Amino acid sequence: MENKVTIIIPSRNIDYLLENCISQIRNQYKNIKILLVLDSIDSNLKHVDPNIKIIKSENTNMSAKRNLGVDNVDTKYIAFIDSDAYPNENWLEYAINFLEKNNEYCAVTGSQYNLPTDSFEQQCLRIVRFSPLFTHKEWCIITDKNTVEQDCTKVMTSNVIMKRKIYCEIKGMNENIYLAEDNEFSDRIIDKGFKIRFIPKVSVFHRECKFYPFMRKIYCMSYYYSNSFRQGKKIKSFKDTIFQFLPLIGIIIFVLLWGIINYLKINPFPLLIFPLFIICLLIKEAYRESGKLSEKRIEGFLIIFLSYLSFCTVWVLGTLLGFLNFPSKDIKNCYKHY
């Protein structure tokens, strides 16, 4: 199997997270090929392990790095993982055995769990990030240990094993997209008639952000999506685009109704039932999601609920400012993929 696949890891440089990723891979796969695609090469790691190759990318875009990585390998399969993650036991075996037996499938993805070293706050924020309120329904299952094997239409490029030939056939990832590249990539896989399999055992441990960088990412994502929409760039499907703008549209309608009713000298306070309903929904969802925690459920509920409120606020703000193109700056400088 080790001659059939190359693990491609894009990163900025070699830091402790990447070193841990490589170490964990080597605990399972002693001789498997690993290709690092970095912004800068300042390590002798390539001289320590003959099966690790390092190449420098002039383009910091993650899609460009993955494409460059694939261009430099010749194995039948490629496996993508992020530098702040590492694979669970038999990660490659489950995926490749499935792909070998099922020719109609081109890719396998699977579950993602917190790193064992993640704090309680990070565990809660991972629940928030994959809540059905805020993400694609297929990605809600990747943290659920009770999820069953099934076909899917989305892959996260932090955990995917696929046929290199198919990757090249669909012309790799779109290098003009800085965020949501795996969404657009997945859509092209499905549009070409290929199938993707979600196998829970094909799992990785992936670090979650702490509160401030988590919210910064949410702001950058919402800003980038709406700013791209403003420029006429198709990054997300029409349905997903509507889903993004709904909170902002709802707030605008609420403010307009409040102003109109107040202008007509009618008591506008009954309109408060709508934001109260939203808050009750968030409370209900936070309570339900906190049930996934094995300890400190009350504390977890509070963290999740407050994170929900912050998520909604930041998302609406980012969507609004992105659509208005204010402030006009390169959001890439604020967002960090890794």
Protein Blocks (a to p, Z undefined) as FASTA:
>chain_A
ZZmpccddddfbdcfklmmmmmmmmmmmmmbccddddfbdcbfklmmpmkbccdddfbfb
fklmmmmmmmmgcbfbdcdddfkbccdehklmmmmmmmmmmmkbcbdcddddddfkbcfk
lmmmmmmmmgcklmcfklmmmmmmkbccdddfbdcfkbccddfklmmmnopaafkbfghk
lmmmmmmmmmnopacdddfklccddddddfklmmmmmmmmmmmmmmmmmnopafbdfklm
mmmmmmmmmmmmmmmmmmmmmmnopafklmmmmmmmmmmmmmmmmmmmmmmpcghkllmm
mmmmmmmmmmmmmmmmmmmmmmnopacddfklmpcfZZ
